[in-house]
Amino acid sequence: MNHVASPVRPVPKPRSAYSVFRPITTRWMDNDVYGHVNNVVYYSWFDTAVNAYLIEQGVLDIHAGATIGLVIETQCNYFAPLAFPQTVEAGIRVARLGASSVRYEVGLFAGGEPLTAAAGHFIHVYVDRTTRRPVPVPDSLRGVLEALQVND
C-alpha cells in the first residue's frame, strides 16, 4: 500500500514573523462581486510592498537601474477576507537570499490584527536590464535584503 504524505496545511503567521511593515490603502475597485478583495489584488500588493520598500531604501531604480528583478514564482494562502475600506498592513521578510535570487515573503494583515489574513511569497531573479541574463544581487541591495532575513 502506497501512502502519500499529506501536505502541511498553511497557517496564519503572527506579526513577529516579519521584519518591516508597509501600509496599503484598499480601493473601492479592489472588492469583487462577493464583497471582499479579489485574489489577484493580493499579488499586486506583494509587488507594491516589496518594491516600494526597496525604492525607499535607495537600492531599486525602476527607471534607470542596471539590475532589475523578474518574478519567476509566486504563491498565496488566504486565511481571512479583506475588503474595502480596510487598511491593510503588509509585513515583509526575506526567507532566502541566493547569488542572483531572493525569496520574499509577505504577510497581509487587516489593520491591527495579530495574524495574517493572507501570506505568500514571490521569487525575484535579478538580471541585467538589457540582456535579461542573471547577475549577482548588487552589494547595496544585498545589504538591505540581509537586514530583512529571518530564521524560522
C-alpha positions in Angstrom: 0.0 0.0 0.0 1.4 3.4 -1.0 0.9 6.2 1.4 1.1 9.8 0.1 2.2 12.3 2.7 -0.4 14.9 3.4 0.9 18.4 2.6 1.4 20.6 5.6 -1.6 23.0 5.8 -0.5 26.6 5.9 -1.5 28.6 9.0 -1.6 32.3 9.6 1.6 33.9 10.8 2.0 36.5 13.6 3.3 40.0 13.1 6.6 38.9 14.8 7.4 36.8 11.7 8.0 39.9 9.6 10.8 42.4 9.6 9.2 45.6 8.3 5.6 46.8 7.6 4.1 49.0 5.0 0.5 50.3 5.0 -1.7 49.6 2.0 -4.9 51.5 1.4 -7.7 49.4 -0.2 -9.7 50.9 -3.0 -13.3 50.6 -4.0 -12.3 48.7 -7.1 -10.4 46.0 -5.1 -13.6 44.4 -3.9 -15.2 41.8 -6.2 -18.9 40.9 -6.5 -18.6 38.7 -3.4 -17.8 41.8 -1.2 -14.1 41.1 -0.5 -10.8 41.9 -2.1 -10.3 39.8 -5.2 -7.5 37.3 -5.0 -5.5 38.8 -7.9 -5.2 42.1 -6.0 -3.1 40.4 -3.3 -0.3 39.7 -5.8 -0.3 43.3 -6.7 0.1 44.2 -3.0 3.1 41.9 -2.7 4.9 43.7 -5.6 3.9 47.1 -4.3 5.1 46.4 -0.7 8.5 45.0 -1.6 9.3 47.3 -4.5 8.2 50.5 -2.6 10.4 49.4 0.3 13.4 48.8 -1.9 12.9 52.2 -3.7 12.7 53.9 -0.3 15.9 52.2 0.8 17.6 53.6 -2.3 18.5 50.2 -3.8 16.0 49.9 -6.6 15.9 52.3 -9.5 12.9 51.2 -11.7 13.7 53.7 -14.5 17.4 53.5 -14.9 18.9 50.8 -12.7 21.2 48.3 -14.5 19.8 45.4 -12.5 16.1 44.5 -12.3 14.2 41.7 -10.5 12.0 39.4 -12.5 9.3 37.3 -10.8 9.8 33.6 -11.5 7.4 32.2 -8.9 4.6 33.4 -6.7 2.1 31.9 -4.3 -0.5 33.0 -1.8 -2.6 31.4 1.0 -5.8 33.1 2.2 -6.9 32.8 5.8 -9.5 35.6 6.3 -11.2 38.1 3.9 -10.0 41.7 3.4 -12.3 44.3 2.0 -12.6 48.0 1.1 -12.4 50.3 3.2 -10.0 48.4 5.4 -6.4 49.5 5.8 -4.0 46.6 5.2 -0.5 46.2 6.6 2.0 44.3 4.6 4.8 42.6 6.6 7.9 41.8 4.6 10.7 39.4 5.2 13.4 37.6 3.2 13.3 33.8 3.5 16.2 33.0 1.2 18.9 35.1 -0.4 20.9 33.4 -3.1 23.6 34.6 -5.5 21.1 36.1 -8.0 17.7 35.4 -6.5 15.7 36.2 -3.4 12.5 34.7 -1.9 10.4 37.5 -0.4 7.6 36.5 1.9 4.7 38.9 2.5 2.0 38.7 5.2 -1.1 40.8 4.8 -2.8 41.9 8.0 -6.1 43.7 8.5 -5.2 46.9 10.4 -4.3 46.0 13.9 -5.0 42.2 13.6 -2.3 39.9 15.2 -2.4 37.2 12.4 -2.1 37.3 8.6 -5.3 37.4 6.6 -3.1 36.2 3.7 0.5 35.1 3.4 2.5 34.4 0.3 5.8 34.7 -1.4 7.5 35.6 -4.7 10.9 34.9 -6.0 12.9 37.5 -7.9 15.8 36.6 -10.1 18.0 39.6 -10.6 19.0 40.2 -14.2 20.8 42.7 -16.3 18.2 45.2 -17.6 19.4 44.9 -21.2 20.4 41.3 -21.7 17.9 39.8 -19.2 20.6 37.4 -18.1 21.0 36.6 -14.3 23.5 38.7 -12.4 24.7 38.7 -8.8 22.4 40.6 -6.4 24.2 44.1 -6.2 26.0 44.6 -2.9 23.8 47.6 -1.9 20.7 45.6 -2.4 22.2 42.6 -0.7 22.8 44.7 2.4 19.2 45.8 2.6 17.9 42.2 2.0 20.2 40.7 4.6 18.5 43.0 7.2 15.1 41.5 6.2 16.3 37.9 6.6 14.5 35.7 9.1 15.2 32.3 10.6 12.2 30.2 11.4 
